[in-house]
Amino acid sequence: MGYECFDVEIVDRVGHIRMNRPEKSNSMVAAFWRELPEIVDEWSRSGSVRAVVLSSIGKHFCSGMDLEVFATDESIGPATTSGHRSRRNERFRSTALKLQDTFTALERARMPVVCAIQGACVGGGMDLVSAADMRYADESAFFSIAEINIGMTADVGTLQRMPKLVPEGIVRELAYTGRRWSAEEAHAAGFVNAVFPDHDVMLNCVMDIAAEIAAKSPIAVWGTKQTMHYTRDHSVADGLEYVANWNAAMFDTDDMSEAFTAKAEHRPAEFPDLWPLSDGL
């Protein structure tokens, strides 16, 4: 299936999503918000993709919301008619929730999502990568919570997720000023896992990391992701109870047996894919 904003492929259970609008610095047009959750949700439902790499083509990773969206979408842009302010405001709220869900798709996916970032990652790009499991950058990368520079409060996830990833004071500085945050600063703060000298080296390393994840038990990887997300938003005691309940329900002795046997036989372990999610009766 073809997409307006993305090129996609699956190789050895690693799904690769590439943003493919380099001439527009991979800005986010209306199709972006429909297509990304469609891709991620479908791969998650299928159970056949065990890790996802999200990258982009061109000089910049993502320049945020395309200005055309602000100009043409009445739920975001200026009102064209007077009256019924409550209806317009309700539609704005509904639109914001829909945009938020695009990135929440990365969190609810049963497999980890890893971002490879070069050049600009600003505005909506920050919302996107904040929802991923891991972030890697090359030396050209820079970040900005740029919404403050156009007179609005960021509302698609950065302000909610980023304080769970780096010290809140850093997030406040970036959110209040909208300044550029270099790859080196982001790495020092723990926002990105590593910084590479160029895009090709970065992408090769990220694909290797994704392949290593894909070689593990997919139920164990999913359980790890679910447990970490739950613990992020709950107390330690709640998190401990959650993982006890998870393993009581999901612990697979066959996968553990295969892991030990493969190690003893000096071969890669072979784990079955997750079963596809049911669409209901």
Order of alpha helices (4+ residues) and beta strands (2+ residues): beta-beta-alpha-beta-alpha-alpha-beta-beta-alpha-beta-beta-alpha-alpha-beta-alpha-beta-alpha-alpha-alpha-alpha
